Amino acid sequence: MSRSPIGRILAAAVVSGGLTLASVGISATPATASTGPVQQTYFICPSTSLHNARGMWVIGTHGAYYVQVPTQGSTGSKVYLTIPVQVANQAQIPAGWALYNSYPSYPNHEGGASLLQEGIDTWLGSPAGWQEGDMAGVVNNGNGTYTVTNLTRGGSVTLDHPIPLASAAVW
């Protein structure tokens, strides 16, 4: 799957079972087969410590992630990464407790976050007019429901389930 510009700018390092893509802006390419490798530009969403002031919350496929938007050089250009297709099924790292146990609403997300298209589709039911990049607020109603308000475009949806906190993922 190729990512939209908002998704691609969140690219950074992923560590998974001995595989490390830690250098920002590097393309990882497998050995070339006779027909060449199958590659796509992936959105890599690493979870960042809550103590990292440059991080931000986003809501994606697996829930809410605290991520950092990496930049490079004096212009602050955003970083893109192309990785082999086979990495996608290896990159989900179950590190939620270590990353988020100090977050007041652990194991669920409450508060502000930027929306990714996958998060809108997966958790919010694709409300009309809501787009990737919109800012949203998640509030626990105290009765098992959660209200998600689109702070960019207005409107809200009520969910009968929380949005969980999740760690690193690749799309």
N, C-alpha and C positions, 0 to 999 in steps of 0.2 A: 504494500500500500504506500503510495506517496503521500506526503504530509502537506498541509497548507503552510503558508509562510509563518503563521503564529506558532504552529507546532514545530517547524524546523528550527526556529530560533532558540528553542529550548534544548538543543542538542548539547550533550556533554559526555562524561565518562560513565561506563557501565562495567561492573565487575560481576562475573558469573562463572563459578566453578572453574577457575583457572584462566578464564578469558578476561583480559583487561583491555579496554579501549580508553586509556587515560589521557592520551595526548589530544588536546582540543584542536580541531581543524585537520586531523589526520584521516585519510581514507584507509580503511582496512580492507584488503583484497585477498581472497583465498588464492591458492595455487591455480593457475590457469589451466582449465581442461581444454580438450580439443575444440569445443564449441564456445569456450569462454564462460566465465562465471555469471550467474544470474544475480544482478544487484538492483536494489532500489534505494532511494533516499529515505531513511527512516527517521522518525522522531524518537529521540532517546531521552527519556524522562528520569533522570537520577534523583533520588530523594536526597535532600541536603539537611544537615543538622538544623534544628530550629534555632540554634545559637548563631547561625550565619545570617547576619543582618541584610545581606544582599539577596536572600531567597524570597520566594513568593509562593502562595498557594495557587494551584490549578486543580480543576476537576476534570479527570479523564476517564478512560474505560474502567479502571480498577478501583476508582474512588478519588480521594483528594491526595495530592502529592505536594510536598514543599520542595521547590526546585530553584535552581539558580540559572539565570540566562547568561551564558558565557559570551564574552566578547574578546576580541584580540586586536592588538595594534593600537596606534595612536588615534585612529578614527573610530574605534569602538565598534567595528563591524561585527555583525552577528556570526556565529559559528555554525557551519553545516557539516554533517558527517554522513558518509555513505558506508554501509556495512553489509556483510554477506547476509543473504536471506535467512540462512540457518540459525543466525543469532537470535532471531525474534522469539523462538520457543525456549531459549535458555536464559533470558534476561530478567525474568521476574524474580526479585530477591526478597524473601520474607523477612524483612528487618524492621517491621512496624513498631514493635515494642521498644527496641533500642533507640529508634529515631524519635518517637512521639510520646513516650510514656509520661513526659512532663506536660504535654498539651492538655489543658483543662477538660476537653470533651473526649479524650482518648477512650475508646477506640474509634470514635466517629468524628466527622468534621462538623464544626460549627464556626461561623464567622465568614469573612470575605474570601473570595477566590476568583481567579480568572477562569472562564469557561473554555474548554476545548470541545470541538464538535463531537468527539466520542463520548464525552461526559454529558453533553446535552442529550444525545441519542440514548445512552445507556441508563442514566439516572433520572432525567427530567421529562422523558416522554416527548421530546422534540417540540416544545411550545413554538407556535407560529411567531416568526420574526426574531427569535433568539439566535445569535450567531457566535461563532468562535471568537474569542477576544473580549466578549462582554464581561463586565464585572458583576458578580453576584454576591448575595449575602445569604447564609444558611442559618436558620433559627430553629432551635428545638422548642416545640410548642408544649412540651411537658406531658402530652397525652399519647405518645407513641407516633406522632406525626411531626413532620418538619416542613417549614415554609422556606422556599428558595425564591428570593426576590432578585429580579434582573435590575441592577442598579444603573446600567447603561441605557436600557430601552424602556424600563418600567414594566410592570406586570409581575405576577408571582404564580408559583405552582405549589401545591401542597402534596407532600410525599407521605406514604404510609410506611416508610422505611428510612433509616439513616444512610448517609453517604459515608462509607468507611474510610479510614486513613490507610493508605497503601504505600508501598515502597517502590523501588525502581522498576521501570517497565519499558519495553520497546514496542513500537508499532511499526 
